[in-house]
Amino acid sequence: MPRLTEEITERYLEIREVKTGKVVTVVEVLSPKNKGVGEGREKYLTKRQKVLNRATHLVEIDLLRMGNFIPMDVSIRSDYRILVSRANRVHLTLANVSKKR
């Protein structure tokens, strides 16, 4: 029997200035496709770099413990990451979950 494939729509949130309609903040929750290998990751990294190159804020939330880390100029490993880029300033929050003994 053929295997059925499920189409997945990836979404993100854009916050716009009311008066001008200009995007001021992009909020991304990373998906397995963003953290995998291949076309999905490459598309996301290109989109991410475009946002970082503008005067737009970026909030990037990585709650996935699997997959490849998204480059952030920080070599510290962590279970979860939240990146907040405010135009030219970047803040990275790292969180680890300890195993129960």
NUMARDO-650516 format. One record per residue (C-alpha): residue number from 1; z, x, y. Coordinates in Angstrom, 2 decimals. Layout:
N
<seq:NUM | w:Z | u:X | v:Y>
...
//
This chain:
101
<seq:1 | w:0.00 | u:0.00 | v:0.00>
<seq:2 | w:-0.86 | u:1.45 | v:3.43>
<seq:3 | w:2.03 | u:2.52 | v:5.60>
<seq:4 | w:2.38 | u:0.50 | v:8.79>
<seq:5 | w:2.86 | u:2.41 | v:11.99>
<seq:6 | w:4.96 | u:1.09 | v:14.81>
<seq:7 | w:3.78 | u:1.56 | v:18.37>
<seq:8 | w:6.53 | u:2.87 | v:20.62>
<seq:9 | w:6.38 | u:2.44 | v:24.38>
<seq:10 | w:8.30 | u:5.11 | v:26.26>
<seq:11 | w:9.80 | u:3.96 | v:29.50>
<seq:12 | w:11.36 | u:5.56 | v:32.55>
<seq:13 | w:12.86 | u:4.32 | v:35.77>
<seq:14 | w:11.51 | u:5.05 | v:39.24>
<seq:15 | w:13.67 | u:4.35 | v:42.27>
<seq:16 | w:11.59 | u:3.78 | v:45.40>
<seq:17 | w:12.33 | u:3.68 | v:49.09>
<seq:18 | w:11.96 | u:0.04 | v:50.13>
<seq:19 | w:10.23 | u:0.68 | v:53.44>
<seq:20 | w:7.55 | u:3.09 | v:52.19>
<seq:21 | w:7.39 | u:2.53 | v:48.43>
<seq:22 | w:7.76 | u:6.30 | v:47.97>
<seq:23 | w:9.41 | u:7.38 | v:44.69>
<seq:24 | w:12.73 | u:9.04 | v:45.54>
<seq:25 | w:14.28 | u:9.35 | v:42.06>
<seq:26 | w:12.98 | u:9.37 | v:38.49>
<seq:27 | w:15.42 | u:8.69 | v:35.63>
<seq:28 | w:14.35 | u:9.84 | v:32.16>
<seq:29 | w:16.21 | u:9.36 | v:28.87>
<seq:30 | w:14.62 | u:11.83 | v:26.48>
<seq:31 | w:13.05 | u:10.55 | v:23.27>
<seq:32 | w:12.34 | u:12.34 | v:19.99>
<seq:33 | w:8.70 | u:12.56 | v:21.12>
<seq:34 | w:9.77 | u:14.47 | v:24.28>
<seq:35 | w:11.78 | u:16.95 | v:22.22>
<seq:36 | w:9.37 | u:17.37 | v:19.33>
<seq:37 | w:6.35 | u:19.62 | v:18.99>
<seq:38 | w:2.92 | u:18.59 | v:20.12>
<seq:39 | w:1.15 | u:16.36 | v:22.58>
<seq:40 | w:4.13 | u:14.16 | v:23.48>
<seq:41 | w:6.27 | u:17.12 | v:24.50>
<seq:42 | w:3.44 | u:18.77 | v:26.45>
<seq:43 | w:2.74 | u:15.55 | v:28.38>
<seq:44 | w:6.42 | u:15.15 | v:29.21>
<seq:45 | w:6.82 | u:18.79 | v:30.36>
<seq:46 | w:3.76 | u:18.41 | v:32.62>
<seq:47 | w:5.12 | u:15.16 | v:34.11>
<seq:48 | w:8.58 | u:16.73 | v:34.53>
<seq:49 | w:7.17 | u:19.75 | v:36.36>
<seq:50 | w:5.25 | u:17.48 | v:38.76>
<seq:51 | w:8.49 | u:15.66 | v:39.63>
<seq:52 | w:10.40 | u:18.95 | v:40.06>
<seq:53 | w:7.67 | u:20.30 | v:42.38>
<seq:54 | w:8.03 | u:17.34 | v:44.77>
<seq:55 | w:10.89 | u:16.26 | v:46.99>
<seq:56 | w:11.76 | u:13.67 | v:44.33>
<seq:57 | w:15.12 | u:13.64 | v:42.55>
<seq:58 | w:15.16 | u:13.80 | v:38.74>
<seq:59 | w:17.90 | u:12.59 | v:36.41>
<seq:60 | w:17.13 | u:13.69 | v:32.85>
<seq:61 | w:19.47 | u:12.51 | v:30.09>
<seq:62 | w:19.34 | u:14.15 | v:26.66>
<seq:63 | w:21.54 | u:12.33 | v:24.15>
<seq:64 | w:19.59 | u:13.55 | v:21.12>
<seq:65 | w:21.18 | u:16.25 | v:18.98>
<seq:66 | w:17.89 | u:16.92 | v:17.20>
<seq:67 | w:14.67 | u:18.47 | v:18.41>
<seq:68 | w:13.89 | u:21.29 | v:20.79>
<seq:69 | w:15.78 | u:21.67 | v:24.03>
<seq:70 | w:13.85 | u:21.01 | v:27.21>
<seq:71 | w:13.66 | u:24.24 | v:29.28>
<seq:72 | w:16.35 | u:24.37 | v:32.00>
<seq:73 | w:16.87 | u:28.06 | v:32.83>
<seq:74 | w:20.15 | u:27.90 | v:30.91>
<seq:75 | w:20.49 | u:29.47 | v:27.48>
<seq:76 | w:23.80 | u:27.80 | v:26.65>
<seq:77 | w:23.49 | u:25.51 | v:23.62>
<seq:78 | w:25.13 | u:22.10 | v:23.76>
<seq:79 | w:24.99 | u:18.77 | v:21.93>
<seq:80 | w:24.15 | u:16.69 | v:25.00>
<seq:81 | w:22.72 | u:17.52 | v:28.44>
<seq:82 | w:22.30 | u:15.76 | v:31.75>
<seq:83 | w:20.14 | u:17.40 | v:34.39>
<seq:84 | w:20.32 | u:16.20 | v:37.99>
<seq:85 | w:17.75 | u:17.71 | v:40.31>
<seq:86 | w:18.10 | u:16.83 | v:43.98>
<seq:87 | w:14.85 | u:18.12 | v:45.44>
<seq:88 | w:15.58 | u:21.89 | v:45.48>
<seq:89 | w:19.08 | u:21.88 | v:43.90>
<seq:90 | w:19.76 | u:21.47 | v:40.19>
<seq:91 | w:23.01 | u:20.58 | v:38.43>
<seq:92 | w:23.29 | u:20.69 | v:34.64>
<seq:93 | w:26.15 | u:19.03 | v:32.75>
<seq:94 | w:26.70 | u:20.10 | v:29.14>
<seq:95 | w:28.81 | u:18.31 | v:26.53>
<seq:96 | w:29.71 | u:19.21 | v:22.97>
<seq:97 | w:31.24 | u:17.04 | v:20.29>
<seq:98 | w:33.79 | u:18.79 | v:18.12>
<seq:99 | w:33.92 | u:18.05 | v:14.42>
<seq:100 | w:36.98 | u:16.25 | v:13.07>
<seq:101 | w:39.15 | u:18.38 | v:10.82>
//
